[in-house]
């Protein structure tokens, strides 16, 4: 058994401020884009739900959840991809 397993490679605590600034700016831009497009998406989903009685109401609930989960997974993937190189 190896008890010298290091869970953290960066033992000096050297953080790259550019990485954090880039991540923050990209998250803010992504939130602004999604906020600008969200009313159009909800209007289209509501219109579709009015025409389609079976599948439409399900999409009204599921599509925003899937978009939010995709955004969160994308942020985590970018963060972990950059953190792996530290």
N, C-alpha and C positions, 0 to 999 in steps of 0.2 A: 504494500500500500504506500502510495506517495503522499506524505504529509506536507510536502513543500509545494503544493499546488497553489499557484498565484491566481487569484480571481481577477486581479487588476494589474494590467501591464504598465500603466502609467503611475508609478509609485512616487514620482516627484510632484504630481499635481499640476503639470503644465497643460493648461487649457488653451485652445486656439480661439481667441476672441472673434476672429473672422468667421469661423465655423458657426458660432452661436449667433452672430449678427446676420449671416446669410440665412440661417434657419429661421430666425425671427422674421426677417423681411419677407421671405417666401411664404411663411404662414400667414402673415398679414395680407399679402397680395392675394393668396388663395381664398381667404375669408372674404375679402372685398369682392372678388369675382363671383363666388358662390352667393353672396348676399345680393348682388346685382341680378343674378339669373334666377334666384329662387322664386320671386313672384310669377315670372313667366312659366316656370315649371309647375307651380301649384295651380295656376289657371288652366294650363293644358291638362293636367291630371284631373282636375275637377270636371272639365268638359268631357274628358274621356269617361270618367266615372258616371256622368249623367247619361251617356249613350250606351255604355256597356254595364249591365246590371250585375253580372257575376264576377268578372275579373277586375273591373274598374275600381271599386272601393278598396280592394286589396292593394292595388298599386298606389293608391293615394297614401296609404300607410307605409308600405314597404320601400318605395323608391327613395324618399328622403332618408330613411334609416340606412339603406345601402350606400347612398352617397356619403353620408356622415362616416360610416364605417370605412369606406374606401379612403376618405381623406385622412382619417386617423391612422390607418394602416400604412398609407404612403408616408406620413410624417415619421412614424416609428421606423419604417424601412430606411428612410434617408438618414435618420439619426443613428440607427444601429450600424448602418453601412459606414458612416463617417467615424463613429466611435470605435469600430473594429480596427481602424488603421492607427489608433493612438498607441 
